[in-house]
Structure formats: structure tokens, C-alpha cells
Amino acid sequence: QVQLVESGGGLVQAGGPLRLSCAASGLTFSRYIMAWFRQAPGQEREFIAAINSGGGRAYTDDSKKGRFAISRDNAKNTVYLQMNSLKPEDTAVYYCAATSDALVGYDYWGQGTQVTVSS
């Protein structure tokens, strides 16, 4: 049974940093592309960043480059999202996801972790 469990969310002041973690189990983690998405109330789910299975190549949405960075530790079966200079509009539920083929879609999703940025 595949599980993706996000952690690290919470309340943070605008301008501050936060690092999210997503621990994976039940799959061969090092074979999967991992990604982060977010969804704010009343809005569609939004792609943030993805990282290839080996961790050597990452792609971040242009609107978040320079503030958000994805990384992974295959020895720990964990993917991270470092967020800096947070803004109130970054408030959302953040999800990690796994796929063996990003062109097809994401096979597994976590339950999400709430990030709230206060002004």
C-alpha cells in the first residue's frame, strides 16, 4: 500500500521560510518522479515543482522560481519543498505526488499539509 505523508506545514509570517517534507512508503521511491502541488480555497490545484527519480533534474514553475526549491533524499524516501520569502497568497494545502510517467499523470497523492502565511 503506497503512502505519501506530508509534514512541516503550519502558520508562518510573511517573509519567512518553511520546509515541507513528504515521506513515501510502499513504492520503490527511487524509481518515481516526485512533485509538489498546492490548492487554495476556491482555486484549482496548482503545480509547483517536480524532480526526477535520481534527483539530478528539477523543474519549478516559473512563478515560483527563486522562492521555492524541490529536493529529494532517496536514502530516506523523502522529498522536500523549501519555501522562502513566503507571501499570504502562498496560503494553501500543499500536496506531494508520485508518478512513473509525468506525461500520463500522477499515480499517488498525499493527504496534504496546510500552510498559512500571515501578513
Secondary structure, 3 states (H helix, E strand, C coil): CCEEEEECCEEEECCCCEEEEEEEECCCHHHCEEEEEEECCCCCCEEEEEECCCCCCEEECHHHCCCEEEEEECCCCEEEEEECCCCHHHCEEEEEEEECCCCCCCCEECCCEEEEEEC
